[in-house]
Amino acid sequence: MKFLPSQLYYFLRHRPSRVQLLSLFRFLLILTGVIALYSILFHYIMAWEGRSFSWVTGFYWTLTVMSTLGFGDITFHSDLGRLFSIIVLLTGIVLLLVLLPFTFIEFFYAPWVKAQSEARAPTRLPEKSHDHVIITALDVVTMALIKKLQLFQYPYVLLVPDLNEALQLHDLGYTVVRGDLDNPETYRRIQAEHAALVATSNNDMMNTNVAFTVREVSERVPIVATASASASIDILYLAGCNYVFRLGEMMGQALSRRVSGGDTLAHVIGEFENLVIAEAAVRDTPLVGKQLRHSRLREDVGIVVLGVWVRGKYENAGADTVIAADTILVLAGSAEQINRYNELYYHDRINEDPVIILGGGRVGRATARALQERGLDYRIVEKLPERIRDPEKYVLGDAAELAVLEKAGIKQADTLVVTTNDDNTNIYLTIYCRRLRPDMQIISRATLERNVETLHRAGADFVMSYASMGANAIMGFLDRGDILMVAEGLSLFKVKTPKALHGKSIAEAEIRQETGCTVVAVTLNGTTLINPDPHTQLGAQMELVLIGTTKAEDAFLRQYQPLEDD
C-alpha cells in the first residue's frame, strides 16, 4: 500500500517526472486504443469468413496474439485473416514486449529503486535532530572516532557527496547523509545549527571550504579540523574553525615523550581539569625492587600509582605490584604532587647516545624536534634524498639494511622510534630491530588501530595509534563525556555516577574488580577531589573520573551505560 503513494509523491515532487508520467498515460491510452481496434477488426474479418464470436472472445484473441502466447484455439482460415494476425503479432512484440517493459522500468521500477536508495542515503535529517556530530570524511581517524561516539552513545552523521559511496557506507553500518560539502543548504538540511560538533579531516583546502560554508549556516557550532601544512592553520582559523590540530606534530610529540632518555623525570602525558597524569621510569631509583605498598608514594608525596607499563603492556597497580628496573609508572596527582615526586626521585640522564628515528616524514621530523627540545640527540634514517634536512642528523639509506642501521648507531642506541606511515613496514622494522637489539627500547607508530597489538607482539615497548590519537583529540571538544587518551589503549574519562552505584562507597562499588577501570577523582559541584578515599560515598550529583584500557572502558560503559538520561 505504501508503494503507490510513494511513487505518486516522487512523481509530483519532480517536474521531469511529471512530464514522464504524462507520457506514460499517453502510452497506456495508445495501447488501449490499439487493443480495442484489433478486437473490432477481429469481429469484421471473422464475419467476412462467415463465423461469429463474442466481444470477450475478440479481446481474448487480441491479447493472446499480441503477447505471442498464441494458443491456436482460434485461427483465421483466409489469407486476409492470417495477414491481420501477423500485423497484430508484430504490433504486440513492439508494444508489449519492448515498450511496456521499458515503460515499467522507467516509470515504476527505477523510481522505486531510487526511492529506496534515497531512504538508505537521505539528504536531510529530521528537524528535531540536535547534539549530533557531523563528520565530513571517512578515514582512519574518523573511523576510530565513530567507534568512540557509538561507545559513548553520541549520535553522529557521516556526510558523503557521492550516492554510490553513501549506499556502500550505509550497508557497512554507518549513519550516512548525502550532500555536497561546499553547499550551505546541505548543512541546513542536516541541522548543523543544532549540532554538537563538526569534524572535518579532508585535505587542507577542502577543510577550509567546509569550515567557511558551515559558518554561513551557524556561528555557534564548534568546528574541528585537521591540517597537514603549518601554513594552513591560520587560514583554517580565519575560515571559522574553533580548533585546528596537526596529527603529525601531535604524534611526534607523543612518541618523543615515550623516549626515556635515561632520566627518571615524571613526564606529564595528560591533564584532566586539576588532575595530572604522568609517566616515570624508575631505573636507578630507590623504588626498584619494592612492592607498591612499601614505596610510601601516597604517604610521602600524595601521589597515586594507577598502573605500570611492562614491555608495552599496561597493568593495573596493586599493593603487591613489584617495581622492577624496567617498569614505567603511571602516576596521578596534582601538579604540586608531580613536582614533589620529581624533587625526590629525579636524576639527570646518563645516556648520551642518539635516539634512532626510522622515517623522515612529518611524524619523524616532529619527533626529532620534540627530542631536541628535551635536549636529546637523534639520528633520522631516511631513504629519500629530498627529505634530508641536516646531513649531520640524517642517515641516507634503507632502514632494512644492517649497514645503514649500524651507521645510525643501532649497536649503541638505547631507544629506537619507528615512524613510517605504513604499518607493514613498521612491523617488519620492529621485528628486525628487536632481533638485532633485544635490550633496547622500541617505540612505534601504528596508522590502523588493529595493528597496535601486532606491533606489541612484534617487540615494540610502546605503540601510539594515529587513528586513536586523532579520534580522542576530536572527542575532547564535545561538551559531554570528557575523555583523554593518556597512552595508546589507555584513556581517562569522566561520567555521571550510574544509578547502580548511588549510595555505595568506592570500595563497595568494586568498579576496578568488575570492569578494570580505576576511580582517580570525583567531582561534586565543580570541585574535583583527586585520589579520593576508598570510603567516599557516591551520589547522584557526583561525577567519576576513571582511567582504564580500551577493554576496561568498554566494559564499564556497557555495564553501567552512564550516559543514558535518567
C-alpha positions in Angstrom: 0.0 0.0 0.0 3.0 2.3 0.6 4.3 1.8 -2.9 1.8 3.8 -4.9 1.7 6.8 -2.6 5.5 6.9 -2.5 5.6 6.8 -6.3 3.0 9.5 -6.7 4.9 11.7 -4.2 8.1 11.1 -6.2 6.4 12.0 -9.5 4.6 15.1 -8.2 7.7 16.4 -6.5 9.9 16.5 -9.6 8.8 18.3 -12.8 10.7 15.9 -15.1 8.9 13.0 -13.5 5.5 14.7 -14.0 6.3 15.1 -17.7 7.2 11.4 -17.9 4.0 10.4 -16.1 2.0 12.3 -18.8 3.9 10.3 -21.4 3.1 7.1 -19.6 -0.6 7.9 -19.7 -0.4 8.6 -23.4 1.3 5.3 -24.0 -1.4 3.4 -22.0 -4.1 5.2 -23.9 -2.5 4.3 -27.3 -2.1 0.7 -26.1 -5.7 0.5 -25.0 -6.8 2.0 -28.3 -4.8 -0.5 -30.4 -6.2 -3.4 -28.4 -9.8 -2.1 -28.9 -9.2 -1.5 -32.6 -7.8 -5.0 -33.2 -10.7 -6.6 -31.3 -13.2 -4.8 -33.6 -11.3 -5.8 -36.7 -11.2 -9.4 -35.5 -15.0 -9.4 -35.5 -15.3 -7.9 -39.0 -12.8 -10.4 -40.5 -14.4 -13.3 -38.8 -17.8 -12.2 -40.1 -16.3 -12.0 -43.6 -15.2 -15.6 -43.2 -18.7 -16.5 -42.1 -18.0 -17.0 -38.4 -19.3 -15.2 -35.3 -17.6 -14.7 -31.8 -18.4 -12.7 -28.7 -16.7 -9.4 -27.9 -14.9 -11.1 -25.0 -13.5 -13.7 -27.4 -12.2 -10.9 -29.6 -10.5 -9.2 -26.8 -9.1 -12.6 -25.6 -7.7 -13.4 -29.1 -6.1 -10.0 -29.5 -4.2 -10.3 -26.2 -3.0 -13.9 -26.8 -1.6 -12.9 -30.2 -0.1 -9.6 -29.1 1.6 -11.3 -26.2 2.9 -14.1 -28.5 1.2 -16.8 -26.4 -0.8 -17.9 -29.5 -2.9 -20.7 -28.0 -4.1 -21.6 -31.5 -7.7 -22.4 -30.3 -9.0 -19.5 -32.5 -7.4 -19.0 -36.0 -8.3 -17.4 -39.3 -8.9 -19.5 -42.4 -8.3 -16.8 -45.1 -5.1 -15.1 -46.2 -6.6 -11.8 -45.1 -7.1 -13.2 -41.6 -3.6 -14.6 -41.5 -2.1 -11.2 -42.7 -4.1 -9.5 -40.0 -2.7 -12.0 -37.4 0.9 -11.1 -38.5 0.2 -7.4 -38.1 -1.3 -7.9 -34.6 1.7 -10.2 -33.6 4.3 -7.6 -34.7 2.5 -4.8 -33.0 2.3 -6.8 -29.8 6.0 -7.5 -29.9 6.8 -3.8 -30.2 4.2 -2.6 -27.7 4.0 -5.4 -25.1 7.5 -7.0 -25.3 9.6 -3.9 -25.9 7.9 -0.6 -25.0 5.8 -1.9 -22.0 8.8 -3.4 -20.0 10.8 -0.3 -20.8 8.0 1.9 -19.6 7.5 -0.2 -16.5 11.3 0.0 -15.6 11.5 3.7 -16.4 8.3 4.9 -14.6 7.9 2.3 -11.8 10.9 0.2 -11.1 13.6 2.8 -11.5 11.7 5.4 -9.3 11.2 2.7 -6.7 14.9 1.8 -6.6 15.8 5.5 -6.4 13.3 6.0 -3.6 14.8 3.0 -1.7 18.3 4.4 -2.3 17.3 7.9 -1.1 15.8 6.2 2.0 19.2 4.5 2.7 21.2 7.7 1.9 18.9 10.6 2.8 19.7 14.2 2.0 18.4 15.6 5.3 17.9 14.9 9.0 14.7 15.3 11.0 14.2 18.8 12.2 14.3 17.7 15.8 17.9 16.4 15.4 20.3 18.0 17.9 23.6 17.4 19.7 24.8 15.2 16.9 28.4 15.1 15.4 28.8 15.9 11.7 31.7 14.1 10.1 32.7 15.2 6.5 35.2 12.4 5.6 35.8 8.7 6.4 39.4 7.9 7.1 41.3 6.0 9.8 40.8 8.9 12.3 37.1 9.3 11.8 36.5 5.5 11.8 38.1 5.4 15.2 36.0 8.5 16.2 32.8 6.8 15.1 33.6 3.8 17.3 34.1 6.2 20.2 30.9 8.0 19.5 28.9 4.8 19.4 30.6 3.6 22.6 29.6 6.8 24.4 26.2 6.8 22.7 26.6 10.1 20.8 24.5 10.5 17.6 26.6 11.2 14.5 26.1 11.6 10.8 28.7 11.0 8.0 28.3 13.5 5.2 29.0 11.9 1.8 28.7 13.7 -1.6 28.5 10.6 -3.8 25.4 8.4 -3.8 27.1 5.1 -4.6 29.6 5.7 -1.8 26.9 6.7 0.5 25.0 3.5 -0.2 28.1 1.4 0.3 28.8 3.0 3.7 25.2 2.7 4.7 25.3 -1.1 4.0 28.5 -1.2 6.2 26.5 0.1 9.1 27.4 3.9 9.0 24.8 6.6 9.5 25.0 8.5 6.2 23.5 11.6 4.8 24.2 12.6 1.2 25.1 16.2 0.2 27.8 18.4 -1.2 30.4 19.5 1.3 30.5 23.1 -0.1 26.8 23.7 -0.2 25.3 25.7 2.7 21.9 24.1 2.1 23.5 20.7 2.9 24.3 21.8 6.4 20.9 23.4 6.9 19.3 20.1 5.9 21.4 18.2 8.5 20.6 20.7 11.3 24.2 22.0 11.6 22.8 24.9 13.7 21.9 22.3 16.4 24.9 20.0 16.1 27.3 19.4 18.9 30.4 19.4 16.6 31.5 19.5 13.0 34.7 17.4 12.4 36.4 17.7 9.0 39.5 15.7 8.2 39.8 16.2 4.4 42.8 18.0 2.8 43.5 21.5 4.0 41.7 23.2 1.1 38.6 21.2 1.4 38.6 21.7 5.2 38.8 25.4 4.7 35.8 25.3 2.3 33.8 23.2 4.8 34.5 25.5 7.7 33.7 28.6 5.7 30.4 27.0 4.4 29.3 25.8 7.8 29.9 29.3 9.2 27.4 30.7 6.7 24.8 28.5 8.4 25.8 28.6 12.0 28.1 30.9 14.1 27.8 28.7 17.3 28.5 25.1 16.2 32.1 24.2 17.1 34.3 23.2 14.1 37.4 21.0 14.5 39.7 20.4 11.5 43.0 18.6 10.8 45.8 20.4 8.9 48.7 18.9 7.0 50.7 22.1 6.4 51.6 24.6 9.2 50.7 27.5 6.8 47.1 26.2 6.7 46.4 26.6 10.4 45.8 30.4 10.3 43.7 30.1 7.2 41.5 27.4 8.8 41.0 29.6 11.8 40.1 32.5 9.6 37.6 30.3 7.8 35.8 29.7 11.1 37.4 26.7 12.8 37.4 26.7 16.6 40.4 24.3 16.8 42.9 23.1 14.3 45.4 20.3 15.0 48.3 18.7 13.1 48.2 15.0 13.8 51.8 14.6 12.6 53.0 17.0 15.2 50.9 15.5 17.9 52.1 12.0 17.1 55.7 13.2 17.0 55.4 14.8 20.5 53.7 11.7 21.9 56.3 9.4 20.6 59.1 11.6 22.0 57.5 11.5 25.4 57.9 7.7 25.5 61.7 8.0 25.0 63.1 7.5 28.4 66.4 9.3 27.6 68.0 7.6 30.7 66.3 10.0 33.2 63.7 9.4 35.8 61.7 12.6 35.3 57.9 12.2 35.6 56.8 13.3 32.2 53.3 14.8 32.0 51.2 12.9 29.4 47.8 14.4 30.1 45.9 16.9 32.2 42.3 16.5 33.1 41.0 19.6 34.8 43.1 19.7 38.0 44.3 16.1 37.6 47.7 15.5 36.1 48.7 12.1 34.6 52.5 11.4 34.3 54.8 8.6 33.4 58.1 8.0 35.1 61.0 5.5 34.6 62.4 4.1 37.9 65.7 2.7 36.9 68.4 3.6 39.5 65.9 5.0 41.9 65.2 3.7 45.5 61.8 2.4 44.3 63.3 -0.5 42.3 62.6 -3.9 43.9 59.9 -2.6 46.3 56.3 -3.6 46.4 54.0 -0.7 45.9 52.7 -0.9 49.4 56.2 -0.2 50.7 57.0 2.6 48.3 55.3 5.2 50.5 54.5 7.3 47.4 51.0 8.1 48.6 52.2 8.9 52.2 55.2 10.9 51.3 54.1 12.5 48.0 50.3 12.2 48.0 50.5 10.7 44.5 48.8 7.5 43.3 50.3 4.8 41.1 47.4 3.9 38.7 49.3 1.3 36.8 52.6 0.2 35.3 53.9 -0.4 31.8 55.9 -3.6 31.4 57.3 -4.2 27.9 54.5 -2.2 26.3 51.7 -3.8 28.3 49.7 -1.8 30.8 48.7 -3.4 34.1 46.7 -2.0 36.9 48.8 -1.4 40.0 48.0 -3.1 43.3 49.6 -3.1 46.7 51.6 -6.3 45.8 52.9 -4.9 42.5 56.7 -5.2 42.4 58.5 -2.2 40.9 61.2 -3.5 38.5 64.0 -1.6 36.9 62.3 -1.6 33.5 58.9 -0.6 35.0 57.3 2.7 33.9 54.9 4.1 36.5 51.7 5.8 35.5 51.1 8.4 38.2 48.1 10.6 39.0 48.0 13.6 41.2 48.0 17.4 41.3 50.8 19.5 39.6 52.3 20.1 43.0 52.4 16.4 43.8 54.1 15.6 40.4 56.7 18.3 41.2 57.3 16.8 44.6 57.8 13.4 43.1 60.5 14.8 40.7 62.2 16.5 43.6 62.6 13.1 45.4 63.3 10.7 42.5 64.6 12.7 39.5 68.2 12.3 38.5 70.0 13.5 35.3 70.1 11.3 32.3 73.1 9.1 31.9 72.5 8.2 28.2 74.3 10.4 25.6 73.7 8.1 22.6 71.4 9.5 20.0 67.8 8.2 19.6 67.4 6.5 16.2 64.3 7.6 14.3 63.3 5.4 11.3 61.4 7.6 8.8 61.9 11.2 8.0 58.3 12.1 7.2 56.1 14.6 9.1 55.9 12.4 12.2 59.6 11.6 12.1 60.6 15.2 11.9 58.1 16.2 14.6 59.6 13.5 16.9 63.1 14.9 16.2 62.0 18.4 17.1 60.4 17.2 20.3 63.5 15.3 21.3 65.7 18.3 20.6 63.5 20.4 22.9 64.3 17.8 25.6 68.0 18.1 24.9 68.2 14.6 23.4 70.4 13.8 20.4 68.9 11.9 17.5 69.6 10.3 14.0 66.9 10.0 11.3 67.2 7.1 8.8 65.5 8.2 5.6 65.8 6.6 2.1 64.5 9.6 0.1 67.3 12.1 -0.6 64.8 15.0 -1.0 63.8 14.6 2.7 67.3 15.1 4.0 67.4 18.4 6.1 70.6 18.2 8.1 73.3 15.8 6.8 74.7 15.5 10.4 71.4 14.3 11.8 70.2 12.2 8.9 71.4 8.9 7.6 70.5 8.2 3.9 69.5 4.6 3.2 67.0 1.8 3.7 66.4 1.0 7.4 66.0 -2.6 6.5 69.8 -2.8 5.7 72.1 -3.6 8.6 74.9 -1.3 7.3 72.5 1.7 7.4 71.3 0.9 10.9 74.9 0.4 12.1 75.8 3.8 10.6 72.9 5.3 12.5 74.2 3.7 15.8 72.0 0.7 16.3 74.6 -1.0 18.4 75.0 1.8 20.9 71.5 3.4 21.0 69.2 2.8 23.8 66.0 3.8 22.0 64.6 3.4 18.5 61.4 5.1 17.2 59.6 3.7 14.1 57.6 6.5 12.4 56.7 5.5 8.9 53.0 5.7 7.8 52.9 2.1 6.6 52.1 -0.4 9.3 53.5 -3.4 7.4 56.9 -1.6 7.2 56.7 -0.7 10.9 56.0 -4.3 11.9 58.9 -5.5 9.7 61.3 -3.0 11.1 60.2 -3.7 14.7 60.8 -7.4 14.4 64.2 -6.8 12.7 65.4 -4.3 15.2 64.2 -6.3 18.2 66.2 -9.3 16.9 69.3 -7.0 16.5 68.9 -5.4 19.9 66.8 -7.4 22.4 67.6 -4.9 25.2 66.8 -1.6 23.5 63.6 0.4 23.9 61.5 0.3 20.7 58.6 2.8 20.2 56.4 2.5 17.1 53.6 4.3 15.4 50.5 2.5 14.1 48.3 4.0 11.5 45.4 1.5 12.0 44.1 0.5 15.4 44.1 -3.2 14.6 47.8 -3.2 14.2 48.6 -1.9 17.7 48.6 -5.4 19.2 50.5 -6.8 16.3 53.3 -4.2 16.9 53.4 -5.2 20.5 53.8 -8.8 19.6 56.5 -7.8 17.1 58.5 -6.5 20.0 57.6 -2.8 20.4 57.6 -1.5 24.0 55.2 1.3 23.2 52.8 1.8 20.3 50.9 5.0 19.5 47.9 4.8 17.2 47.5 7.6 14.7 43.8 6.9 14.5 43.1 6.7 18.2 45.1 9.9 18.9 43.1 11.9 16.3 39.8 10.4 17.5 40.5 11.3 21.1 41.6 14.8 20.1 38.3 15.4 18.4 36.3 13.8 21.2 37.9 16.3 23.6 35.8 19.0 22.1 32.4 17.5 22.8 30.6 19.2 25.7 29.6 15.9 27.2 31.7 12.9 28.3 35.2 14.3 28.7 37.8 11.8 27.6 41.6 11.9 27.4 43.9 9.3 25.8 46.9 9.2 28.2 48.6 6.5 26.2 47.7 4.1 23.4 45.0 1.9 24.7 44.7 3.8 28.0 42.1 6.5 28.5 40.9 8.8 31.2 37.2 9.7 31.1 34.6 11.4 33.2 31.0 10.1 33.5 28.0 10.7 35.7 27.7 8.3 38.6 25.5 5.4 37.4 22.3 4.7 39.3 23.5 1.3 40.3 26.3 2.9 42.3 24.4 5.5 44.2 24.8 5.3 47.9 27.8 2.9 47.7 31.4 3.7 48.6 34.1 3.4 46.0 35.3 0.3 47.8 31.8 -1.2 47.9 31.2 -0.4 44.2 34.2 -2.7 43.2 34.5 -0.8 39.9 38.0 -2.0 39.4 37.2 -5.6 40.1 34.1 -5.6 37.9 35.4 -3.6 34.9 39.1 -3.0 35.2 38.7 0.8 35.5 40.1 2.8 38.4 38.5 5.8 40.0 41.2 8.5 40.1 39.0 11.5 41.1 35.4 12.6 41.8 33.8 15.9 41.1 30.9 17.5 43.0 29.5 21.0 42.5 32.5 21.9 40.4 35.1 20.8 42.9 37.4 17.9 42.0 38.8 15.6 44.7 41.9 13.9 43.4 42.7 10.3 44.6 39.5 10.1 46.8 39.4 7.9 49.9 38.0 4.4 49.1 35.2 5.0 51.7 33.9 8.1 49.8 30.2 7.6 49.1 29.0 8.0 45.5 25.9 10.2 44.9 23.6 11.2 42.1 25.2 14.7 41.7 28.7 13.3 41.6 30.8 12.6 38.5 33.5 9.9 38.3 36.9 10.4 36.7 38.2 6.9 35.7 41.2 5.5 33.9 41.3 2.2 32.1 42.3 0.4 29.0 40.0 0.4 26.0 38.7 -3.0 27.0 38.1 -1.8 30.6 36.4 1.4 29.4 34.1 -0.6 27.1 33.3 -2.9 30.0 32.3 -0.1 32.3 30.2 1.7 29.7 28.4 -1.4 28.7 27.7 -2.5 32.2 26.5 0.9 33.6 25.7 2.9 30.5 26.2 6.1 32.4 25.4 8.5 29.5 21.8 7.4 29.2 19.3 10.0 30.5 17.8 9.1 33.8 
